[in-house]
Structures are given as C-alpha cells and as structure tokens.
C-alpha cells in the first residue's frame, strides 16, 4: 500500500512543487489550498500532513489542533512548512504536536529528507506497538515517586493520571529516569533517544525538554540544566 500525503498551502505553486517532487519519491500526494478545503476531505487515509501556517481564516495551527483533537487522526504526523521563522513560532508548532517544522524558503532535498525521517519514525513506532508481546517479555515499570512510565503501553502517569507526552518526550523522560543523578551532554541524549539517521539540533533538544518540564508538574524541577554541559534528572535531597 502506498504512503499518502496531503500538502496544505494557499500558494498553489508550493503545493505543485511539493506534489511533483514527493511523487517522484514514490508517495501518493494530494493538495488543498486552505485548511477549510482540507477539513472537508476525508483525512483518515493520509499518513502525513505538510501544512502551511499563515492561511486565510483557519491557520495551520488551527488545522493541526483539530487533527490532534480527533481520535481518527490524533496520531498522524504533521510537518509545518512556514515563512514564520521565529523561535516562538517553532515552539508553538511543536507544542501543538507537530513532528517537524521547516521554514520557507526550503530546499527540496531537505524537505524530502525530513518527510522520510518523520515517516520512518512513525512506521517504526507503529510496528513496535503492533508487535506481539508475551507476558514474560513485559518490561518493568519505571517509577520515581509519583511519576511512572509504563514502557509496554508507552504511557506516562503523574500521580496516577496519564500525561499526554509525545513519543520524543516520553523517550527523553524514560532515559532520564533510568539514568538519574548524572548530567548528559546534548550529544549523549541524541544518541540515546533519536535514530542514527535523524538530524537533531540543540534547539530541538531544548524545546522538547522545556515542554516536558511543563507537563510533568513538580517533577519538572528535577530536570536540571548545567550550562555548557547539558541536562540530567536529579533525585530530591
């Protein structure tokens, strides 16, 4: 079955350029020239959305929020592609749940690499989730006080309540909780959390950790920063 992508941008030329080049890569590609047009479509068959932000009426952010609030599409990867290049815009996009953020103008080669990387991560996660697991093969819970990670269901709990973490946030927290009381450089965190073929910047790490701190309540204070060195999870004295 072919991989289906939907490109949403109010610039027709951008849609056509992306469609042409993504189809050359073997993807099945559709386009929409507004968020409203996209929302009138059946979105469930699509494996990834490439979304502009600055569109009339509904923005790309609004479109992404609707995807994330709909059970049939809440786990579909989103790549924002926008002329907005401020750090606040990038952070907002990632906080909404985007899997990547590319600024315009972009190189086609970079876009193709980002699309391939996001889809590869998504497909690996789905295969892992679908893989049969015998009871004896269950992984032990990762627990620190009121913070608990079930590595089998891929869920984090805060005082017994589930916390909505992205895959990357969950993997960073799992790494920190199983490697406490030591500071790790960004390079070490990248090696433990991201796949070898994924390009990760320092800003990506910093953004994910900032979001993670906010989501885990008081335990966000346990994630410490050592300027010039990196990050770590410190147990309370």
N, C-alpha and C positions, 0 to 999 in steps of 0.2 A: 504494500500500500504506500502510495507516495505521500510525502510530507506537504501539508497545505499551510500556506502563509497568507496573511491578509495585511496589505500595506494601506495605511490610512493617512492621507495627507491632502491638504487643499490645493497643493501645487501639482497639477496634472503631470508636469514634466518629471517631477521627483518620483511620482508613482510609476510612470512608464520606464524610467531608467532603472529603478529597483526591480520592477517586474521582469524586464528583459534580462538583467544580469542574474537574478535569482533563478529564473527559469533555465538559464544556461547551466546552473549548478545542479539542475535536476528537480527543483522544487516546483510544486503546483502553486501558482500565485494569483490571487485576486486583489483588486484595488477598490478603495472607497475614497471619495473626495471630501468627506466630512464624517464627524463622529455620528451624526444623526443617520446618515446613509448606512454606516456600518451597523448601527444598532437595529436597523430594520432588517438586517440579514440574519440568517441562522448562523450563529458564531460557533456552535458546538463542534463542527468538523475541523476547525483550524488548530494547528499545532503551535503557532507562534503569531504574535501581532507586532508589527512595526508601526509605531504611532507618532505622528507629529503632535506637538503640544499646542501651539498657537493656531487655533482654528476658530472660525466664527461660531457663535452660540456655545455649543459644548466644546470644551477644550479636551486635549488628550488626557489631562489629569482626570477630568470628569469621566471620560470613557473608561479609563483604567479602573477607577473606583467602582463603576458599575460591573465590570468584569469580575473584580475581586469580591463583590457582594452577591454574585450569582453562583450557586453551587455547581452548575454545569461547566463554568469557565473559571472558577476561582483559582485553579492551579495552572492555567495556561500561561506560558512565559510571555513577557512583554518587553520589547526594546523601545525606549523613547528615542526619537530622532528629531532634534530641535535646534533652532538657532539660538535658543536660550542657553548661555554657557556659564552662568554664574554658579558658584558653589551651592547657594541656597536652592536653585532650581534642580541641580543634580540630587541634592539631599532630599528634596520634596519628592522627586520622582522615585527614588529608591525607597523612601518611607511608604509610599503608596503601594509598593510591592513590585516595582519594575525589576527585571533581571539584568538590565544593562541600560546605559544612557550614552548616546552618541551625539556629538554636536555637529551642526552644519557649518560650513561645508565639510563633507566627509569624503574619504577615499573609498571607492567601491571595494577595493581589496580588504580594507579594514572592516567595512560593513559585512562582507561575506564571512570573514574570519569570526566576527562577533556572533553572527547568526549561527554559524556552525558550532561554535563553542557553547552557546546557550542551549541549542537543541541537543547537543551531546550530553551535557549535564542533566537535562531533563529526562532524556531517554535512559540514562544510567540510573537515575533515581526511580523511575517507573519500573525498570527491570528488577531493581533491588526490592522494591515494595511488593512486586508480584511473585518473587521467588518463594517457593515453598520452604517452610521452616519447621523442623521437628522440634518437639518440646525440649529435648535435651540440648538443642543448639541455641536456645534463647540466651541473649546477652543479659548480664546483670544490670540492675538499675544503677544510675549514677546519682548519688544523693549528697547534698550539703545542706544541713539544717532543713529549712522549708522549701528548698529548691531541689527538684527531682527531674531527671531526664529518663524517659523510657526509650532506650535505643532500638527496641523492637518495633514499637508503634511510631517512633520518631516524633514524640510529643514531650514538651517541657511543661512541668507543673510548678506553680508558685502557690505555696500553702494549700495544695490540693486542687487548685483551679488551673485548667490548661491555659497556656500563654501562646499567643499567635506569633511564633517565630518563623522567619524564612529558613530555607534549607541552610544557607550560609551561616546565619546567626546561630542556628542550632548546633552546627558543626564547630563553630568557634567556641561556644559555651561548653560543649562536650569536651573539647580539647583542654580548655582552661580548668574544668572541674576534675579532670583526670591527671592534670599536671599542675597542681596548686603550689603556691608559695615560691614561684620562680618567675623571673621576668624573661620573656621571649622576644626576640627581635621580630620585626615585621617579616623578614625573610624566613625565619623559622615557622612563623604562623602560616605563611603562604604554603610552605612545603607540607605542613600537616593538614591543611584544610582544603586547598584548591588542587585540581588536577594539574599534572605537569605541563599540559599544553594550553593552559589558560593564562592569559596575560592579566596580571593584577597589579594595580598601582597602590602606592601608600595611601592615597585618598580613599580608595575602595575599602581598605582595611579600617582606616579611621572612621569612615562613615558607618560601616557595619557595627563596629564596637560602640559608637555613640548611640545608635538605635538600640542595640542590645542592652546597654546600661539602662535606658529609659523603660524597657519592657519588663525587667526583672526586679522592679521595686527596690527595696532596701539593699538587695544584693548587688545592685549596680555599683555600690560603693566599694565592693570587694574587687572589682576590676580596676586595677591601678595602672597609672601611666608613669613611666620613667623616661623623662625627656632625654632624647638622644640614644635610648636603648630600646624601648618597646613597651609591651603590656604583659600583665600577669594577673592571676586570681589569687588574692591573699586571704587566708583564713583570719577571722577576727581574733584579736588578742584575748 
